[in-house]
Amino acid sequence: MTATVTGGKTREEHEQGQGREELKLQQGGRKLREHEGRALTPEQEKDLGFSLTNHPRVKAFPVSNAPEDVPAGMQIKTVYFVRHAEALHNEAFKVRGRAAYADPSFLDPELTKLGVSQCLALKPSVEAIQSSIDLVVISPLRRALMTAALAFDHRKEVSWIALETVRERIGKNACDKRRRRGVLEAEYPDVDFEKIGEEDTRWTEHHRETPAEMAERGLEFLAWLRGRPEDRIGVVTHSAFLSTLFAEVFECADPAMSRWFENAELRAVYLIL
């Protein structure tokens, strides 16, 4: 059964407040579609003449429906995806809308009191699977690090690795710019930041990552994951990145898998890599 803990706004409330974000992709000067967090079928992609990546989709299954056959040369991994709990910019959005995201005062924001409560509510679901998790991967943004630290207890028992490839959509929004590596290492000494540069050179105020770039980054993460020896991995990350993974990178066996992630929601899936 897929483990799910929800908190904060419902998807409908999120969409009413934030509106639909148009990911307008061009091919031959034509707008192809409006992205609403739902995957296209291969037939629809063929009809429209595009895909966000040139790579085959990664097959994903709910843990309640394990695949019977794994192709030769492929492997199956159980991944527990977690969206971070509510942070200060999420709270400000309820009052100020998207303008809050670009506010420099919300650079790499921490969790709200509600966010901390959401982590504590998530903790029992994590404890039920914690003994089987042998790797935790975390976005280097503070809200993800705080969520992981509050919801997972076993930092000294398994590897905790921070990766740029699982961070939120990069660029323009101050809330998505991370702090210096030295600051992160001082706050989270049990997390491996070896793959993180000292400065956030990926973020720029002039360019926001395109959906295709975010999908390619997701594929980069999955290629790294395939090379890891661990079979059961926790991944603490962000809504836009998760939406892109589930809607555009994965071929989900169940359409319900690609629904919007709420704050502090955990979703377990099998991936064939």
N, C-alpha and C positions, 0 to 999 in steps of 0.2 A: 504494500500500500504506500502511495506517495505521502511522505510526511509534509505537512503544511502548517505553518503558523503565520497568521496574518495580523496586521496591525495598521493603524492609520487609516487613510482614505481607501474607499473601494475604488475599483477601476473606473466605474461610472463617475464618481466624484472627481477622480483625477482628470478624466477627459473633459468634464464640464469646466473645471477650473483652468486647466492648462491648454485645453483645445487640442485639436489634432495637429501633430507636427508633420508637415509635408516634407517628405524626403523625395525631392523632385529630381529624378534621374533623367538625363538627356541621352537620346540616341537619334541621330539624324535631325536634331533640333526639335524633337517632339517630347513632351512630358509623357512619361510612360504610365505612372500610377501614383496614387497617394498611399504611403505606407501607414498602416494602422496596427502594426504589431502582429499581422497575420501572414502566414507563409503562403506563397503561391504554389500551386501544383506545377510539376514539370511541364504539363500541357499548357498551362497558362503562361509560363515563362517562355515557352517556345512560340506561342501565339504573339506575345508582346515583343519577342526578339531580344530579350536581355535577361541577365542574372546579375546579382551583386558581385559574384565572383565567377572565375572560370573553373572552379574546382567542383568535383562531385560533392553532393551534400553528405554530411556525416549522419549515419543512422542512429536515432535516439529512441529509446523505449522507456516507458514508465516501469518502475521496479516491480509493479504488480503483473507485468507482462514481459517476462524475460525472453529474449530471442532464442529460438531453438537451435539454430545453426549459426556458427561464426565462420565466415569465409577463411580459407587458408591464408596464412600470413597476416591475419588481422587479430586483434585482441579486444576483449570486452573489459571496460572499466566502469565501476560504479562511482558516479560523481554526485555529491551533495551540494547543489548550488544554493547560496544564501544571498539575498539582497540585504544591504546594510539597513540598520534601523534608522528612524527619523533623525535627521540632522538639522542644524539651525537654519540652513537655507530652505529646507522643506517646510519648516514652520513659517518662515518669512514669506514663502510663496503664497500661503493661504491669505495673506493680507496684501502683498505687493505684486503678486503675479511673477512672471518670468524676469522682471527687472531685478528681483532679489538675487538671481543667479550671477549677474554681472557685478554686483556690489562688492568692491574690494574688501569690505569688512567681513565678508563671508568666505574669504580665501581659505580653502581646505578646512571647512567647518567641523566642529565636534558634534556629538550627539546632544539632543535635547533631553530633558527629564523624561519625556514620553519615550524617546528613543532608548534610554537606559531601561525603562520598564519593559519595552518590547523585547530587549535582549534577555531579560530575566524570564519573560514569558516563553521565549524561544528555547531557553536552556534545557527544560525537560526533554524536548524532542531531540536536542543534540546529545544529551546524556544517554538516550536510548540507542544511539548509533556510534557513540564516541569510541567505544572499545574496538570497533572495526575499522575506524579511519586511520590510515597510516601516512597521510600527508595533508597539510592544510596550505592552500594557496590563497594569498590575500592581495587585494589592491593596495598600493601604498598610500592611498588617500585616508585621512584620519578617521572618517566615519566608518570605513570598512575595517580598519585596524581596531578601533574601539569595539565594534560589533563582535569581531572575532575574539578579542580578549575577554569580553564579558560573557559570551555564549559558550566558548570552548575552554576547557580547563587544562588540557594536557600539552602545554607548550614545551615542556621539557622531555616529553615522552616520544614525540614524533617531530619531524621537520616542519617548520613553519617558514614558508618562502614568500616574499613579496615580489610581485611581478608587474611590470608596466603593462603587459599585454592584457591584463584583466581590469584595468582601471576604467573609469567612466569616459564617455565621449570627450575627446580632448580639444581644447581651444576655446578662446573668447570668454567663457564663463569662469569667473574667479573661483567659484566653488569647486571647479574641477582642476585647479592648479594645485600641485602638491608642494609640500615644504621640502627643505634641503634634507639630503640623506642623513647627515650628521645629527640633525634634530630628531629624525625618526628613530635612528639607532639608539639614541639616548633614552627615548621614551619606551621603546620596545626592544630591549636587549636580547630577548629570546627569539626574535624574528630575524631570519636571514635576509639582509638587504644587499647581498653581494651583486645581484643583477640590476641594481638601481644606481643610476648615476648621481653624483652629488647635487647637481642642479637639475631642475625640470626643463630640459631642453626640448621636450616634445610639445609643450604648451606654448601657444602664441596668441596674442590678443587679436591678430589679424586673420586667422584662419581657424575654422572649426572643422574638425574631422568629418569627412563625408561618410554616408552609410557604407559605401563600398570600402573605404579605408578601414572603417571599424570592423567590417566583416573579414577583411584580410588579416587584421590584427587578431581576431578570434581564431582564424585558421592557424596563425603563428603560435598561439597558445596551445591549440590542440596538437600541433606537431611536437611541441615541447613535451606535452603531457604523454604523448605516445611513447616517447623515449624514456620516460620515467619507469622505474621498476614497480612502483606502488600501484595497487589495483583499486583502492577505495580512497577517494580524495574529496576533501571539503574545499569549496571555492567560495570566498566571500567577496562580493563584487557589487555591481550597480545595475540600475533598471534599464538604461538605454543599451548597455552592452549585453545584458541578458536578453532583451527583446530582439536584438540583432542576431544573437546566437540561435535562439529558438525559432525565429521566424525565417531567417535567411541562410544560416549555416547548417543547421540540423535538418534532417528529414524525420520529422516526428511521427512515430507510429500512432499516436493519439493526438488529434488537433487540440485537445484541452491543454496539452503540455505547453503550448506557445502562448497561453494567456499572460496577461500582465502580472509581473511580480509585485506584491505589496512589500512595504517596509518590513524587514525581519521575517520574511517568508523563506522557508526551506523547501526545496523541491529535489527529490532524488530521482536520478535517471541512470539508465544503462547507455553507454556509448560504445559503438563499435569503431575502433581506430586502427 
